[in-house]
């Protein structure tokens, strides 16, 4: 490990935008006051620019829209603030903070790269700077699938709660082994000397408990992020609270979207003006990192009617 990776958090923060106003309509049309006594869940989502980024954040947002008293910390592995993401996050009405948190360049060429660490460290720094000691911290990736019952479960966390995560590695599951209501061991197909062989989505931490450990950290060590973070908060096995019916239910799934390179579509740019929707559509797709247009590169776009492809000029000139 690089010596700098074991030090306490000291990164400067670049906050792109945030809103503390909750503008959602909740399930059962209950007013905000009905949830006022619930502890806040600080839901940390590391993300990075790719073709699937905006669709996955949109899908996750439509889960979080049903969760009261939540603050969404979206940390983007990007050198500057993404104005499209600002607009997207504002549109959902969920209280959020959008952070620019690029991976340090010295780690980008390593294999495997410590993806998501800079993002989560930025969120930890934000929590520290705001001196938050009331609420629950949860690391939720943008490509996971969440059962809404998970949020009710983790909101009860007193120190550290744990629960199974589905679709993990060779066993298709990772999580605690529970006997007589106590966590006694762990089931995970990759132990590798880890004291806490759990998935990032398989635990939640009470902020009052975490605040007792000023050197809370997540070092840049691929594969050991969860283990070293949990070590940094002094966790003992007898402190773990099993959730999900004594860890018999899977409430979060490590689903993954197959990633592809954003395509370049060959389409005559002279036709991408106001005469059709295509100009505005592809400008939006480019902002989202989904696709771009070129006069000379990529497969020629087919425009068809009645099952027959036509030249662009047939419809657009």
Secondary structure, DSSP 4 states (H G I P E B T S, - for coil): --GGGGSPP-PPP-EEEEE----PPPGGG--GGGGTTSPPEEEEEEEE-STTHHHHHHHHHHHHTT-SSEEEEEEEESSS--HHHHHHHHHHT--EEEEE-PPPHHHHTSSS--TTHHHHHHHHHHHHHTT--SSEEEE--TT-EE-THHHHHHTT-SSEEE-EEES-GGGTEEEEEEETTEEEEEE-S--TT-SS---GGGEEEEHHHHTT-TT----S-TT-HHHHHHHHTT--GGGEEE-HHHHTSEEEE---PPP-PPEEEE--GGG-STTSSHHHHHHHHHHTTSEEEESSSSEEPPEEETTEEE-HHHHH-
